[in-house]
């Protein structure tokens, strides 16, 4: 069973180190909303680092690598790769267990998503410290789908809000129904509680 993580407000390196350990142990990991992952330090500093990485290429034939991946999910994947012995069979198999997505695509929009407290920006960074998102960095170095993902996310959030309001109404009705029959089933409820069930 895959562990689904919501990438929003997680620090890139801390998140990657936990994912690396889990996939090496054989756990499948899916990361949604990769564009919302954060990097500490101000944006200009992160961009300069990435621009310096873009300069590193094979002089004879640049198609041989190193490959400069632009999308947020692939930036996360490359960070995790650096923490895994990827040139061994064990490492290659482990990397296949990890998936990253921009936004929150179909099967995972209705799944429970986890957060990692130790990798969360609010716990790891001091207040007022500067940070930037991987989405913004990727957009400035050549990722072209920032607006598309934002549009799809806005749609998903509207759907989610509707679902939640319906869920609250149903919960209210259910609670009322329980109150209505509470006196009729009181004797049976006592027996059930006697067996250790609430």
C-alpha positions as CSV (number, residue, x, y, z in Angstrom):
1,X,0.0,0.0,0.0
2,X,1.4,3.4,-1.0
3,X,2.1,6.1,1.6
4,X,0.6,9.3,0.2
5,X,2.3,12.5,1.3
6,X,1.0,16.1,0.8
7,X,4.1,18.0,-0.2
8,X,2.8,21.4,0.7
9,X,4.9,23.3,3.3
10,X,7.6,20.6,3.6
11,X,11.3,21.4,3.2
12,X,12.8,19.7,0.2
13,X,15.9,18.1,1.8
14,X,14.2,16.9,5.0
15,X,11.3,15.5,3.0
16,X,13.7,13.8,0.6
17,X,15.7,12.1,3.4
18,X,12.6,10.6,4.9
19,X,11.4,9.4,1.5
20,X,14.8,7.9,0.7
21,X,14.8,5.9,3.9
22,X,11.3,4.6,3.4
23,X,11.8,3.5,-0.3
24,X,15.0,1.7,0.7
25,X,12.9,-0.2,3.3
26,X,10.5,-1.2,0.4
27,X,7.7,1.2,1.2
28,X,5.9,2.7,-1.8
29,X,5.7,6.5,-1.6
30,X,3.6,9.0,-3.5
31,X,4.1,12.8,-3.1
32,X,1.3,15.1,-4.3
33,X,1.5,18.9,-4.7
34,X,5.3,18.9,-5.4
35,X,5.1,22.5,-6.6
36,X,4.2,23.6,-3.0
37,X,7.4,22.0,-1.5
38,X,9.6,24.7,0.1
39,X,13.4,25.4,0.0
40,X,14.9,27.5,2.9
41,X,16.8,30.7,2.0
42,X,15.6,33.5,-0.1
43,X,14.4,32.8,-3.7
44,X,17.3,34.7,-5.4
45,X,19.9,32.4,-3.6
46,X,18.1,29.2,-4.7
47,X,17.8,30.5,-8.3
48,X,21.6,31.3,-8.4
49,X,22.3,27.7,-7.2
50,X,20.1,26.3,-9.9
51,X,21.6,28.5,-12.6
52,X,25.1,27.3,-11.6
53,X,23.8,23.7,-11.9
54,X,22.5,24.5,-15.4
55,X,26.1,25.4,-16.4
56,X,27.3,21.9,-15.6
57,X,27.2,19.8,-18.8
58,X,29.2,17.4,-20.8
59,X,31.4,19.5,-23.1
60,X,31.8,16.9,-25.8
61,X,28.1,15.9,-26.1
62,X,25.6,17.6,-23.7
63,X,23.0,14.9,-24.5
64,X,24.9,12.5,-22.4
65,X,24.1,14.5,-19.2
66,X,24.0,15.7,-16.5
67,X,20.3,16.2,-17.2
68,X,18.7,19.4,-15.8
69,X,15.1,18.4,-14.8
70,X,12.7,21.3,-14.6
71,X,9.4,20.1,-13.2
72,X,9.0,20.1,-9.4
73,X,8.3,16.4,-9.1
74,X,11.5,15.6,-11.0
75,X,13.5,18.1,-8.9
76,X,12.2,16.2,-5.8
77,X,13.1,12.9,-7.5
78,X,16.7,14.0,-8.2
79,X,17.1,15.2,-4.6
80,X,15.9,11.7,-3.4
81,X,18.2,10.0,-5.9
82,X,21.2,11.8,-4.3
83,X,20.3,10.1,-1.0
84,X,20.0,6.6,-2.5
85,X,22.8,4.3,-3.8
86,X,21.1,4.6,-7.2
87,X,23.9,2.8,-9.2
88,X,23.2,-0.5,-7.4
89,X,20.3,-2.8,-8.1
90,X,18.9,-2.1,-4.6
91,X,18.9,1.6,-5.2
92,X,17.4,1.4,-8.7
93,X,14.6,-0.8,-7.4
94,X,14.0,1.6,-4.5
95,X,13.7,4.6,-6.8
96,X,10.9,2.9,-8.7
97,X,8.8,2.9,-5.6
98,X,8.6,6.7,-5.5
99,X,6.2,8.8,-7.5
100,X,5.8,12.6,-7.4
101,X,3.0,14.7,-8.9
102,X,2.3,18.4,-9.5
103,X,-1.1,19.2,-8.1
104,X,-3.3,16.3,-6.8
105,X,-4.3,14.0,-9.7
106,X,-7.3,11.7,-9.8
107,X,-6.7,8.7,-7.6
108,X,-5.0,10.7,-4.9
109,X,-7.5,13.6,-4.6
110,X,-9.8,11.2,-2.7
111,X,-7.1,9.6,-0.6
112,X,-6.0,10.5,2.9
113,X,-2.7,12.3,2.7
114,X,0.0,12.3,5.4
115,X,2.3,15.1,6.6
116,X,5.8,14.7,8.1
117,X,6.1,17.0,11.2
118,X,9.9,16.9,11.3
119,X,10.1,18.0,7.6
120,X,7.4,20.7,8.0
121,X,8.5,24.3,7.4
122,X,6.6,25.6,10.4
123,X,8.5,23.2,12.7
124,X,11.9,23.3,11.0
125,X,12.3,27.0,10.2
126,X,12.4,30.0,12.6
127,X,9.5,32.4,12.1
128,X,10.4,35.2,9.6
129,X,13.0,33.1,7.9
130,X,13.0,33.5,4.1
131,X,12.0,30.5,1.9
132,X,10.7,29.9,-1.6
133,X,8.6,27.2,-3.3
134,X,9.9,24.6,-5.8
135,X,7.1,25.6,-8.1
136,X,8.3,29.2,-8.4
137,X,11.9,28.1,-8.9
138,X,10.9,25.5,-11.6
139,X,8.8,28.1,-13.4
140,X,11.7,30.5,-13.6
141,X,14.1,27.9,-15.0
142,X,11.8,26.5,-17.7
143,X,8.9,24.6,-16.3
144,X,5.9,25.6,-18.4
145,X,2.8,24.2,-16.5
146,X,2.5,26.4,-13.5
147,X,-0.7,28.1,-14.7
148,X,-2.2,24.8,-15.8
149,X,-1.6,23.1,-12.5
150,X,-3.0,26.2,-10.6
151,X,-6.2,26.1,-12.7
152,X,-6.7,22.4,-12.0
153,X,-6.0,22.8,-8.3
154,X,-8.6,25.6,-8.1
155,X,-11.2,23.3,-9.6
156,X,-10.2,20.5,-7.2
157,X,-10.6,22.8,-4.2
158,X,-14.1,23.9,-5.2
159,X,-15.1,20.2,-5.6
160,X,-13.5,19.5,-2.2
161,X,-15.4,22.3,-0.5
162,X,-18.7,21.1,-1.9
163,X,-18.0,17.5,-0.7
164,X,-17.1,18.8,2.8
165,X,-20.3,20.9,3.2
166,X,-22.4,17.9,2.1
167,X,-20.5,15.7,4.5
168,X,-21.2,18.1,7.4
169,X,-24.9,18.1,6.6
170,X,-25.0,14.3,6.6
171,X,-23.1,14.1,9.9
172,X,-25.7,16.5,11.4
173,X,-28.6,14.4,10.2
174,X,-27.0,11.2,11.5
175,X,-26.4,12.8,14.9
176,X,-30.1,13.8,15.0
177,X,-31.2,10.3,14.0
178,X,-29.1,8.8,16.8
179,X,-30.7,11.2,19.4
180,X,-34.2,10.3,18.1
181,X,-33.7,6.6,18.7
182,X,-31.5,6.9,21.8
183,X,-34.3,6.1,24.3
184,X,-35.5,3.0,22.2
185,X,-32.1,1.4,22.0
186,X,-30.8,2.3,25.4
187,X,-31.1,-1.3,26.7
188,X,-29.3,-2.8,23.7
189,X,-26.6,-0.1,24.0
190,X,-25.9,-1.1,27.6
191,X,-25.3,-4.7,26.5
192,X,-23.0,-3.6,23.7
193,X,-21.0,-1.4,26.1
194,X,-20.8,-4.4,28.4
195,X,-18.8,-6.2,25.7
196,X,-16.3,-3.3,25.5
197,X,-17.8,-1.5,22.4
198,X,-18.8,2.2,22.5
